[in-house]
Amino acid sequence: MLALLGFATIGLFIALVMTNRLSAVAALILIPVVFGLLGGFGFGLGEMMVKGIIQTAPTAVMLVFALLYFLIMYEAGLFEPFINGILKLVGDDPVKIVVGTAVLVMIVGFDGDGATAVLITISSMYPIYRRVGINPLIIALMLGLINPLMNWLPWGGPAARAAISLKVDVADIVGPMIPALIISLVATLIFAYYLGLSERRRLAGLAVASGPELEEHDLLPRERKVITPRNFWFNLLLTVGMMGSLAAGLAPLPALVMVGFAIAVTVNLPNIKEQQERLKPHGATVMMLVTLVLAAGAFTGILDETGMVKAMADSLISVVPESWGPFFGYISALLSMPLLIILSTDAFYFGVLPILGHTGAAHGVAPEVIARAGLIGMPMHSLSPLIAPIYFVASLLRTDVGSLQRFAWPWTIALSFVALIAAALTGAIPFP
């Protein structure tokens, strides 16, 4: 019963959001409440929502202050030399721009911090996409494909969680997966090349179809605002110092970005009135981001506390026939794809993966193999409606989550299967 309620909650939520029948904020709050009431949880739902919100609050704090910090850095011209370098390298060719976006995500996402990769990539590339007229959802797609792969690295959250969960050395998980990681990253570059070609043809057709009477500003979005950098070296050192502190684990990310924002706004906008004027235009984006993140916390709080999450996971695992045991590494990889859509990384790696590990061990499948299999579905997780980053990216790109998901689902599914095939061919998930 609980599993059915859980699947109905997730399914209805995805359907309503992707068809724009209900706003994401309203759906995140109302749908789990309705199904929670149907499940007989009554007034206890309120406490469940609060527990979920409390767990989500640090993420909301981090995203808000990180957003404001990088907005200040952008307006101060910190990324201007970098953007100019990209413009000189890629010009106005959609193929070079999209492939360049993929390479940029690989570089800035190497430290495993997805939020930083999102902010730097969108800040750098969005103006270029607007200028040339390329579909900005491609930026979100590249982030959603590549960031989860970079999280396979030892300092990435999923790999560390899997190692802790199954009590294996993280090197035994990551080492054999490196060849599959390289193959998967090459696949994302191929995807980027294909998308760039598609955009080149689309824009060329638009120009031909529009005819000579089309004005330039109708074909191309407005030009990127050129910013004269100020306090460049200070801002660069502050940003590098903040990222270095994060990598060294000197303080939690929410605390680091709060302090960084306070320093950045004081140095770059010392006048209080100017601070208010510069930050005020971003108020709507910040407010929507916070409401979405906190609503997602309420959503996951109800699913976790009612037991729907565990019931859904158990029901998916129970459908695997006993005779398939020797192939449980591949089964775990396939299960990770839908499970990482409906579960948080903590719920999957600490809740479900141990069950998969014990089941695999009973059939002679080593725990490190199950741990590697658990990484395969991470590209699917990037589009989960239950995580904050998808709303963050949608807000920055001025789009809605439904449009982003419709555009990206085929590519994330394809990449997950590429990763599985690569892991099989390289022996990371051995064939029995």
C-alpha positions in Angstrom: 0.0 0.0 0.0 2.8 2.4 1.0 4.7 1.6 -2.2 1.6 2.2 -4.3 1.0 5.6 -2.6 4.7 6.5 -3.1 4.7 5.7 -6.8 1.4 7.5 -7.3 2.8 10.6 -5.5 5.9 10.7 -7.6 4.1 9.8 -10.9 1.3 12.4 -10.4 3.9 15.1 -9.4 6.0 14.4 -12.5 3.0 14.4 -14.8 1.5 17.7 -13.4 4.8 19.5 -13.5 5.9 18.3 -16.9 2.6 19.2 -18.4 2.5 22.6 -16.7 -0.9 21.7 -15.0 0.5 22.8 -11.6 3.4 24.9 -10.5 6.3 23.0 -9.0 5.9 24.8 -5.7 2.2 23.9 -5.4 2.7 20.4 -6.6 5.6 19.7 -4.1 3.4 20.7 -1.2 -0.1 19.6 -2.2 0.4 16.2 -3.8 2.3 14.5 -0.9 -0.2 16.0 1.5 -3.1 14.5 -0.4 -1.6 11.1 -0.7 -0.4 11.3 2.9 -4.0 11.9 4.0 -5.2 9.0 1.9 -2.6 6.8 3.7 -4.1 7.7 7.0 -1.2 9.8 8.4 -3.5 12.8 9.2 -2.1 15.6 11.3 1.3 14.0 11.6 2.1 15.2 8.1 2.9 18.6 9.5 5.8 17.4 11.6 7.0 15.3 8.7 7.1 18.4 6.4 9.0 20.3 9.1 11.6 17.6 9.4 12.1 17.6 5.7 12.4 21.4 5.6 15.0 21.4 8.4 17.1 18.9 6.4 16.8 21.1 3.3 17.4 24.4 5.0 21.3 24.3 4.8 21.0 23.7 1.0 18.6 26.6 0.6 21.0 28.8 2.5 24.0 27.7 0.4 22.2 28.2 -2.9 20.9 31.7 -2.0 24.2 33.1 -0.8 26.1 31.3 -3.6 23.7 32.8 -6.1 24.1 36.3 -4.7 27.9 35.9 -4.4 28.4 34.9 -8.0 26.0 37.6 -9.2 28.2 40.1 -7.5 31.3 38.5 -9.0 29.7 38.5 -12.4 28.7 42.2 -12.2 32.2 43.0 -10.9 33.6 41.5 -14.1 35.4 38.6 -12.5 34.4 36.3 -15.4 34.9 38.9 -18.1 38.4 37.8 -19.2 37.4 34.2 -19.2 34.2 34.8 -21.2 36.2 36.9 -23.7 38.7 34.0 -24.0 35.9 31.6 -24.8 34.4 34.0 -27.3 37.7 34.3 -29.1 38.1 30.5 -29.1 34.5 29.5 -30.2 33.4 32.5 -32.0 29.7 32.3 -33.2 29.8 28.7 -34.2 27.2 26.7 -32.3 29.2 23.5 -32.6 32.2 25.0 -30.9 30.1 26.8 -28.3 28.2 23.7 -27.2 31.4 21.5 -27.2 33.1 24.3 -25.3 30.3 24.3 -22.8 30.9 20.6 -22.2 34.6 21.1 -21.7 34.0 24.0 -19.4 31.7 21.8 -17.2 34.3 19.1 -17.0 36.9 21.6 -15.8 34.8 23.5 -13.3 33.1 20.3 -12.1 36.3 18.5 -11.4 36.2 19.4 -7.7 32.8 17.7 -7.3 31.0 20.8 -6.3 28.0 20.9 -8.6 26.7 24.3 -7.4 30.0 26.0 -8.3 29.9 24.3 -11.7 26.4 25.5 -12.3 27.1 29.1 -11.3 30.3 29.4 -13.3 29.1 27.7 -16.4 25.8 29.5 -16.6 27.4 32.9 -15.8 30.0 32.3 -18.5 28.0 30.7 -21.3 24.4 32.0 -20.9 25.3 35.4 -22.4 27.0 33.7 -25.4 24.0 31.4 -26.0 21.7 34.5 -25.9 23.9 36.3 -28.3 24.1 33.5 -30.9 20.5 32.3 -30.3 21.3 28.8 -29.2 18.8 26.9 -27.0 19.9 27.6 -23.4 18.5 24.3 -22.2 21.6 22.7 -23.7 23.6 24.3 -20.9 21.4 22.6 -18.4 21.8 19.3 -20.3 25.6 19.5 -20.3 25.5 20.2 -16.6 23.1 17.4 -15.9 25.2 14.9 -18.0 28.7 15.8 -16.9 28.4 16.9 -13.2 27.1 13.5 -12.1 29.9 11.7 -13.9 32.5 13.9 -12.2 30.9 12.9 -8.9 32.2 9.4 -9.5 35.6 10.7 -8.5 36.9 9.8 -4.9 36.0 13.2 -3.5 32.5 13.1 -5.1 29.6 12.5 -2.7 28.2 9.4 -4.3 31.4 7.5 -4.4 32.2 8.3 -0.8 28.6 7.4 0.3 28.8 4.1 -1.5 32.2 3.2 0.1 30.8 4.0 3.6 27.6 2.2 3.0 29.1 -1.1 1.8 32.3 -0.8 3.9 34.7 -0.9 1.0 37.7 1.2 0.1 36.7 4.1 -2.2 39.8 3.4 -4.3 38.4 -0.1 -5.1 35.2 1.6 -6.3 36.7 4.5 -8.3 39.9 2.9 -9.7 38.2 0.4 -12.0 35.6 2.9 -13.0 38.1 5.4 -14.4 38.1 3.9 -18.0 34.3 3.9 -18.0 34.3 7.5 -16.8 36.6 8.5 -19.6 34.4 6.7 -22.2 31.3 8.3 -20.7 32.8 11.8 -20.8 33.8 11.2 -24.5 30.2 10.3 -25.1 29.1 13.6 -23.7 31.4 15.4 -26.1 29.8 13.5 -28.9 26.4 14.4 -27.7 27.5 18.1 -27.5 28.9 17.9 -31.1 25.6 16.5 -32.4 23.6 19.1 -30.5 25.8 21.9 -31.8 25.3 20.6 -35.4 21.5 20.6 -34.8 21.6 24.2 -33.6 23.8 25.3 -36.5 21.3 23.9 -38.9 18.3 25.3 -37.0 19.8 28.8 -36.9 20.8 28.7 -40.5 17.3 27.6 -41.5 15.9 30.4 -39.3 18.0 33.0 -41.1 17.0 31.7 -44.5 13.3 31.4 -43.7 13.3 34.9 -42.2 14.5 36.5 -45.4 16.3 39.8 -45.8 13.7 41.9 -44.0 14.4 40.2 -40.6 16.2 42.7 -38.3 19.3 41.6 -36.5 17.7 41.9 -33.0 14.9 39.6 -34.1 17.3 36.8 -35.1 19.7 37.2 -32.2 19.0 37.9 -28.6 20.4 41.1 -27.3 24.2 41.4 -27.1 26.0 40.4 -23.9 26.7 43.4 -21.7 30.4 44.1 -21.6 31.6 44.7 -18.0 34.8 46.5 -17.1 36.4 44.4 -14.3 36.9 46.0 -11.0 38.7 44.6 -7.9 39.6 41.8 -10.2 42.6 40.3 -8.3 40.9 40.6 -5.0 37.8 38.9 -6.3 39.8 36.2 -7.9 41.8 35.5 -4.8 38.6 35.5 -2.7 36.9 33.1 -5.0 39.9 30.8 -5.2 40.3 31.0 -1.4 36.7 30.1 -0.9 36.9 27.1 -3.3 40.2 26.0 -1.6 38.6 26.2 1.8 35.7 24.1 0.5 38.1 21.5 -0.9 40.1 21.4 2.4 36.9 21.0 4.4 37.7 24.0 6.6 34.0 24.8 7.0 30.6 23.7 5.7 29.7 25.1 2.3 26.7 27.2 3.6 29.0 29.0 6.1 31.7 29.5 3.5 29.4 31.2 0.9 27.7 33.3 3.6 31.1 34.7 4.7 32.2 35.0 1.1 29.1 36.9 0.2 29.5 39.3 3.1 33.1 40.1 2.1 32.2 40.4 -1.6 29.3 42.7 -1.1 31.2 44.9 1.3 34.2 45.3 -1.0 32.5 45.5 -4.4 29.3 47.5 -3.2 30.4 49.5 -0.2 27.6 51.9 -0.6 24.5 50.5 1.2 22.1 52.2 -1.3 24.0 50.8 -4.2 23.9 47.3 -2.6 20.1 47.5 -2.4 19.8 48.7 -6.0 22.0 46.0 -7.4 20.5 43.1 -5.4 16.9 44.2 -5.7 16.4 43.0 -9.4 17.4 39.5 -8.3 14.9 39.3 -5.4 12.3 37.4 -7.5 14.8 34.7 -8.5 16.0 34.3 -5.0 12.5 34.1 -3.6 11.4 31.5 -6.1 14.5 29.5 -5.5 14.0 29.4 -1.7 10.3 28.5 -2.0 11.1 25.6 -4.4 13.9 24.2 -2.2 11.9 24.4 1.0 8.9 22.9 -0.8 11.1 20.1 -2.0 12.1 19.5 1.6 8.5 19.2 2.7 7.9 16.8 -0.2 10.8 14.5 0.7 10.0 14.8 4.4 6.6 13.3 3.9 7.9 10.5 1.6 10.7 9.6 4.0 8.7 9.8 7.3 5.7 7.9 6.0 7.9 5.0 4.9 6.9 5.5 1.2 10.5 5.7 0.2 11.6 2.4 1.8 8.4 0.7 0.5 9.1 1.8 -3.1 12.7 0.7 -2.9 11.8 -2.7 -1.5 9.1 -3.3 -4.1 11.5 -2.6 -6.9 14.1 -4.9 -5.5 11.5 -7.7 -4.8 10.6 -8.0 -8.5 14.1 -9.4 -9.4 13.9 -13.2 -9.8 16.2 -15.3 -7.7 17.7 -17.0 -10.8 19.1 -13.7 -11.9 21.4 -13.5 -8.9 24.7 -13.9 -10.7 23.8 -10.9 -12.8 23.0 -8.8 -9.8 25.7 -6.2 -10.6 23.9 -5.3 -13.8 20.5 -5.5 -12.1 21.7 -3.1 -9.5 22.9 -0.7 -12.2 19.6 -0.8 -13.9 17.7 -0.3 -10.6 19.9 2.7 -9.8 18.4 4.6 -12.7 14.8 4.7 -11.6 15.7 4.7 -7.9 18.0 7.7 -8.2 15.1 9.6 -9.8 12.7 9.0 -6.8 15.3 9.0 -4.0 17.9 11.4 -2.6 21.5 10.3 -2.8 21.5 9.7 1.0 18.3 7.6 0.7 19.7 5.6 -2.1 23.3 5.1 -1.0 22.6 4.6 2.7 19.1 3.1 2.5 18.9 1.0 -0.7 22.5 0.2 -1.6 23.1 -1.9 1.5 20.1 -4.0 0.6 21.5 -4.4 -2.9 24.9 -5.2 -1.5 23.6 -7.9 0.8 21.5 -9.4 -2.0 24.5 -9.4 -4.3 26.8 -11.0 -1.7 24.3 -13.9 -1.3 24.8 -14.6 -5.1 28.6 -14.1 -5.0 28.7 -10.6 -6.4 31.4 -8.5 -4.6 30.3 -5.4 -2.7 32.6 -3.1 -4.6 30.9 -4.2 -7.8 27.5 -3.3 -6.4 29.0 0.1 -5.3 30.2 0.8 -8.9 26.8 -0.3 -10.2 25.2 2.3 -7.9 27.0 5.1 -9.7 25.6 4.3 -13.1 22.2 6.0 -12.5 23.7 9.3 -11.4 22.9 11.1 -14.7 19.2 10.3 -14.1 19.4 11.8 -10.7 20.3 15.2 -12.1 16.7 15.5 -13.4 15.0 14.2 -10.3 12.2 16.6 -9.2 13.1 15.9 -5.6 16.5 17.7 -5.6 17.2 21.4 -5.4 19.8 21.9 -8.2 17.2 21.3 -11.0 15.2 24.2 -9.7 18.3 26.3 -9.3 19.4 25.7 -12.9 15.8 26.3 -14.2 15.7 29.6 -12.3 19.1 30.8 -13.6 18.1 29.9 -17.2 14.7 31.6 -16.9 12.8 28.4 -17.8 10.6 25.9 -16.0 11.5 22.4 -14.7 9.0 20.7 -17.0 10.6 22.1 -20.2 14.1 21.2 -18.9 13.1 17.6 -18.1 11.3 17.0 -21.5 14.4 18.2 -23.3 17.0 16.3 -21.2 15.4 12.9 -20.4 16.4 11.1 -23.6 20.0 12.2 -23.3 20.4 11.3 -19.6 18.8 7.9 -20.3 21.2 7.4 -23.2 24.3 8.4 -21.1 23.3 6.0 -18.3 23.3 3.1 -20.7 26.5 4.3 -22.3 28.1 4.3 -18.8 26.7 0.8 -18.1 28.0 -0.6 -21.4 31.4 1.1 -20.7 31.6 -0.4 -17.2 30.8 -3.8 -18.7 33.4 -3.6 -21.5 36.1 -2.4 -19.1 35.4 -5.0 -16.5 34.3 -2.6 -13.8 31.0 -4.5 -13.6 32.2 -8.0 -14.7 30.0 -10.4 -16.6 29.5 -13.7 -14.7 
